[in-house]
Amino acid sequence: MSIIKKSRASLFWKFSVITTIVVLSFGMINIYQLWNTVYHSFEKEIDKRCKVLSSMVAEKVISPMVYDDWVNVYSILDETHRSDSGIAYIFILDPEEENIIARTSGMYIPNDLKNANSIVAGNYNIQVIETRNYKYDVIRDIAYPIMNGEIGIVRMGIVEDSIRSELREASKNLLLMIGLFLLLGLCGAFFFSYIITAPIKTLSQKAKNIDLDFIEREVVNIHPPRFKRIFNFFIADEMDVLISAFNLMMARLRANLKELKSTRDSFVQTEKLASIGTLTSGIGHEINNPLSGIKNGVNRILKNPGNTEQNLKYLGLISEATVKIENVVQQLLNFSRKQDIVFEVVNPAEVLETSISLAGYKLKKHRVEVVHSLCCVQYIKASVNHLGQVFLNLLLNSIDSIEEKRKIIPDYEGVIRVTIECKEGKSFISFIDNGIGIKPENISKIYDPFYTSKDVGKGTGLGLYVSFDIIKEHGGKLSCSSNYGKGAEFFIELPLEATIIPEQSN
């Protein structure tokens, strides 16, 4: 039933549309090829005509121009113009092609028309000109040199309007012919589509009315429709095979329906347990980060229990971390729905300071220095807990990367540079470490769930996956670049709310 409901077009119309497209495609191809053939033939004939006429004029005016017989020159131009109604104009330019030294009588030549064409490397040149302020719309202009251009250039324009009109008329007739074939093709498409799809439509209508509850009680068989007999023979074809297979499928469906209903509840429960497993793995990683912060805070308090100010500070951080764990546990209890992130206007530098404080013990233990700078005091809309979780995760990943580098260089000085910048209405936060980095073939895998390059027991492979999802929910982007062996760079891009430029930004 669900498959039938998803249908958006009947098979009849699919056959019809496909046949129509085929007919139309062949028609367009024929039009294109025929038009190219006619058009190129037209171009060649017109070019040949232009060359012949202009060369004749160029040869005739050589002698009169040499002897300054301009009356004869004008006479030759006028006579040639009158001999062919397709000639729009004839004029002669000086060798520099700047001034008109002769033209057909009573003919006005605009400057833009005069400068529209010129000879190329001493040879003739033909240009098709579409005029605006002239009595002809389209003119094929030829520039032909007289004595290799030493005494002048003949410019002749041939009117193409009438010829192009005939060409357009021929194209219209061609389109009408193609349209007639298309109409016949459509009629044939509808006819053959009906012959092919009518039995299938009958089968579809009967199958659509089948009730699954009814299948449990009785065996359902669909009988083939009664076709018209052609030459007194009943035609057996693939349709009969389809109906037979459909009836066999219905018998199997009846046998499987009872089993399906009995196992439906267990399928739902299995899917729910799988979801719980996925959430538990992800949330376990989310709990590890605040627990690490709590551990760091407790260690600092135990190290100097008499420092009340410090103790209060770390107790506050521990309190915040427990709130994070409480939120994570709440997410686990409500695994079926995603907990909303509460957005508020925050200063990312303050969130970063909190994350650095939570990771302070581990940073000190592994001799890693954090250098952070900001270009301005900025505010973004974010969830403090979730954004701090991302910062802390990136810091911890950098520490692990530096530790991997120390396996090669034991006395290596680890540095994590954190930069907060604002430009183009966005906040850019970068974490750059000088650890071992990420191999090029693994860059595309780091955001996949459960992917990790760490040793067994040191990572769940969900840190960057969770971080990527948090930044995405904040309307931002998390990206990475790395030069393996030299370190990695993680870039966070978030929408910016407001900025305040400080006097000294560091």
N, C-alpha and C positions, 0 to 999 in steps of 0.2 A: 504493500500500500504506500509506503513512504517513497519508493522509487517512482511510482506513478504520479504522486503529488509533486515531485520535483520537476516533472516535464513542463517545459515552457512553450513547446511548439510541436504540433503533430507531425508524424512522419510524412503525411501528404504534403504539408507545406515545406518540409525540408527537401523532399525530392524536387518540388516545384522551384524552390529558390536556387538549389544547386544547378538545375538545368538552365534556369534563367541566367545565372552568373556565367555558365559556360558559353551560352549563346552570345551574351553581351560581350564577354571577353574576346571571343573570336571576331565579333563585329568590330570592336574597337581596334583590334590588331589589324584587321583588313583596312579600316579607315586610315589608320596611321601609316601603313605601308603604301597604300594607294596615294595618300596625300603627299608623302615624301617623294614618291616617284614622279607625280605630276608637278610638284613644286620645284624639284631639282631640274626637271626638263624645262620648265618655264624659266628658271633662273639662267640655265645655260643658253637658251635661245635668245633671251633678252640681252644677256651679256655679249653674245656674238653679234647681235644686231647693233648694239651700242658701239662695239669696236669697229665694225665695218663702216657705219655711218660717220663716226668721228675720224677714222683714218682717211676716208674719202675727202672730208672737209679739210683735214690737215694738209693733204697733198695738194688740193686745189688752191689753197690760199698761200702756199709757199712763194710762188712767183710774184703774185701781186704784192705781198708784204715786203719782199726783197726790194721791189722797185717802188715802194710807197704808193701803190695804186689802191688806195683805200676804198674808192668807189666800187672797184671790182670785188674787193673783199666783202663789203657789205652786200653786194649783189649775190655773191656765192652763198652767204649765210641766209639771205632771204629766200633764195631759190630752194635751198635744201630744206628750210623750214616749211615752205609751202608744199614741197613734194611729199611730205609725210605728216599726216595729222597727229601722229603719236608723239611728235617732237614738241616738247614744251618750250624750249629756248635753246639758243646757241649763242655763245659769246666767246671772245678770245681775251685772255689775260696776257700781260707782259711777262717776260721770263721770270721776274721776281714774284709773280702771282699776286701783285698788290693792286694793280689798276686794270680796269676793263678798257681795252683799246679798240674793240669792235663788238657789235652785238646785232641781233636781228632787229629790224625796224619796229619802233613803238613798243619795245619790250622793256619792262622795268625789272631790274635784278636787285633784290634786297642784299644788304651787306652780309647777313648771316648765310644767305644762299651762296654768295660769292666765296665765302671762306669755308664752305662745308666740305670741299674736296680738293685734293691736290695730287700731283704725280708723286710716285714713290720710286726713288733711285733712278730717275730718268725714264721710267716706264709708266704706262697708263694705269689708271686706278679707277675702280667703279665703286660707288657708294649708293646705298638706298637711303634717301632722305625723306623724312616725314615733316612736311612744312606746316607752319601755323598761319602765317600771314601771306599766303600765296594762293592762287586760284586752283592749284592742284594739291591734293592731299599727300600723295605718295609719288615721288619722282626718283628714277634711277639715273644718277648723275655719273658721267664719265669725264675724267680729265685726261686728255691725250696730248702728248708733246708734239710740237711742230719743230722739225729738224732737231730732235733730241732735246727740245726745250730751249734751244738757243735763241729763237726769235719769238716764242710765245707758247701758250697752251690753249688748246681748244677745250671748252667746257660745253657739254651737250646734255640736256635732260630729256629723258623719255618718260612719257606719262604711263603709269602702271594702273591707274584707277579702273579703266575699262577691262583690262585683262584680268585684274584681280577680281573684278565683279563677276566675270565669266567663271573664274576659278571657284569663287564662293557659290555660284549657282550650281556648278557641278558637284560641289561638296554637299549642298543641300539635297540634291537628287540622290547622292550616295547615302546620305543619312536616312532619307525616306526609304530607300531600298533596304538598308540594314534594319530600320524600324519595322518594315513589313516582315522581314525574316524573323525578327525578334518576336513579333506578334504570333507568327506561325509556330515559332519555337515554344512560346508560352502555352499556346493551345495544346501542342503536343505534350508539353511537360505536365499540364494538368490532367490530360487524358491518361498518360502512362502512369502518373502518380496515383490516380484513382484506381487503376487496375491493380497496382502493386499493393497499395495500402488499405484498400477496402477490407480484405480478409483480416489484416492485422488490427484494424480498427474494431472490427467485430469481436475479435479475441480480447482486445484491451477493455472494451466496454463490459464484457462478461466477467473478466477477471477483476475489474474494479469493484464489482458488486459482491465479491466474495467476502464473507464475514469470518474472521478467524475463530470466533466462538462456534460458528456453525461447522467449521472444519473438524473441531474436536468431536462433534456428535455424529457427523455423517461424512462419507467419502464424496468428494467433489470431483466431478469429471466435466470437462468442457468439450462439447462436440463441435466439429468443424461446421461452418456455415454452409448453406446450400448455394453453391455457385451455379451460374447459368451454364447449361451444357453447350459446348461448342462442337458442332458436327456430331452431336449425340454421344460424345465421349466426356466422361468426368475427368478433369485434369488433376492429377496428383502431383504435387510439387513440394518445395521446402516448407510451405505452410502446414502441410499435414505432419511433417516431421516436427515442426515447432509445437503444434498442438499436442502431439504425443509426448514430447519432452515436458510440456507444461503440465500435463496430467500426472506424469511421473513425479515432477517436482511437487505438485500438490499433495501427493501421497506421502512423500518424504517430509513435507512441511507438517502434515498432520502428526507424523510420528515424532518429529522433533519439537513440536510446539509444547507438548506436555513436559518434556525434559527442560525446555527453555524456561517455562513458568516455575518449575520446581527449583531451578538454580538461579533464578533472577535475583533473589534476595542475597544469596551468597556472593554473586558478582558485585552487587552494590557494596556489601561489607568489605570485600577484597579491595575494591578501589579506594574505599575510605581508609583502610589500614595502610595502603600504599601512600596515600596523601599524608597520613600521620608520620610514616617513616621519613618521607621527604622533609616535612616540616621539622621533625625532631633533629635530623642531621644538620639542617641549616641553623636552627635555633641554638643547638649545642655550640656551634661556632660563635654565634652572637653572644652567648653567655660567657664564653671563654675570655673575650676581650675585657668586659667590665670586671670579671673575676681577677684577671691579671692586674688591672688597675687597683683593685682592692688589696691584692697581695703587695703591690708596690707601696701603697699607702700605709699598710700595717707595718711593713718593714721599716719605713721611714720613722713611724711613731716609735717602734721598738728600739730603733737605733738611738733616738734622742727623746725619751719620754718626758723630759722636763721642759721641753720647748712647747709651752702652751699655745703660742700663736701658730706654730707649725702644725701642732696636733689638731687644732681646730680647723685649720685649712684642709688637712688631709682627711679629717673626719667628715668634713663637708663633701669632699670628693668621693669618699667611700659611700656616703649617703646617696650621692647622685648615681654612683655605680649600682647600688642596690635597687634604686628606682629603675635603672635600665634593666636589671635582671627581672624585676617585678613585671615590667612591661613585656619582656620576652616571654615570661611564664604565662602572662595573660594571653599573649598571642598563641601560645601552644594550646591553652584551654579552649580558645575560640578558633581552632585551626580551620574551620569551614569558611570563615570569612576573614578577609584581610583587614588588619587593624589600621585605622586611618592615622596618617602622620599629621601631627598638630604643627602647623606652620606659625612662626612668629618672626618679627624683625630682629635679627641678631647680627652681631659683629663677628665675622668668621675668624678674626684674629683672636678674639677671646675664646672661642671654641677651640682653636688650635692650641692656645696656652693650656687649657684644661687637659687636652689630649697629651701634650708634651709632659705635663705634670704627672698624669697617670702612668706614662711610660718612662718616667724619670729614673726609676730604680733600674730598669732593664737597660736604659741607655747608658747609665753610669757603669753598670756591671760589665757591659760589652764594649766600653770605651768608645762610644759613638757620640759625636758632637752634632748638635742641631743648630743650624744657622738660619734664622728666619728674618725676612724683611717684608715691608709693605709700602706701597707707593702712596696710599691714602687710607684714611679711616672710612670704611665702607660698610654698608648694611645690606643684608640679603634676607629673603624670606626662607626660613629653613626650620627643620626640627633639630633642636640643639642636640638631643640624644643621638639621633640617627647620623647627623653630620659629624659629631664627635666620634662616633663609631667608625665612620669611613676614615677620618684622619688617623685614628689610633691604629686601624688595620694597616694603612699605608706605612705608618711609622714602624710597626712591628715587622712588616714584610721587608722594609729596607734594612732593619737590624739583622734579620736572617740572611739577607743577601750579602751584607758586609761580613757576616760570620763565615759564609761560604768562601768569600774572597780570602779570609784569613787562613783558610786551610792551605792556600797556596803561598800567601805572604803572611807569616805569623804576626809580625809587628806592624801590620797595615793600619793606618789611621783612618777610621771610618767617619764620614761626614754626610749629613743629610741636610740639604738646602731646601727650605720651604719659602716660596715667594707668593705674595698676595698682590695682584695687580688689578686695576680696573680700566677698561677701555671699551669704547663702542657699546656702552650700556650693559656690559657684562663683567662679572667677576671671574678672574682667572687665578686659580690656585695650583701651584706646581710643587711636586715633591721629587727632588732630584738627589739620588744617592750615588756613591762611588763603589757600590758593591760588585758582585759578580755579573749582574745583568741577566737578561733573558735571551735565550737562543732565538734566532730569527724564525725558525720553524715552529716555535712555541708561542709566538706573539698572538696569533689568532686563536689560541686555545685557552688563554689565561682567564677569560670571563666565563668559560664553560663550568657548569656545576660539577663538583667533585674532581676537577683537574688540579693536580699539584705536582710540583717538581721537587718537593721537599722529601726528606727521608720518611719512612713509615713511622707513624705515630706523632709526627711533628706538624702535620697539617691536614685539614679536612678537604681542602680544595673548594671551599665555599666562601672564603674571604672576599676575593675580588668579585665573585658572582653576586654576593649580597651587596657589596659596595656599589657595583654597577647599577643594581636595581634601585638602591636608595637615591643615587644621583639622578637616575632617570625619573624617579617620582618627584624629584625637586625641579624638574623641567630643565635639567642640565645634561652634560656629557662628561664621560670619563674615558680618557684615551691614554695610550702608552706608546713610548718609543724606547728603544734600548740598543746599546752597542755592547754586545756580549763581551764580557771581560773588563768593561770600563764602567758599567753602571746602568741604571734605568731611570726614566723620567715618566712620571704620571701627572697628567694634566686634568684638572677639574674646571669645567666651565658652567657657571650658574648665572641666572638672571640677577641683575643689580637693582637694588631699591634706591639707594642714595649714597653719596660720597662726600667726604670732607677732606680737603687737602691739608695735611699737617705741615708745620713749619719745617720739621726734620722728619723724613720718612725712612726710618730704619729701626 
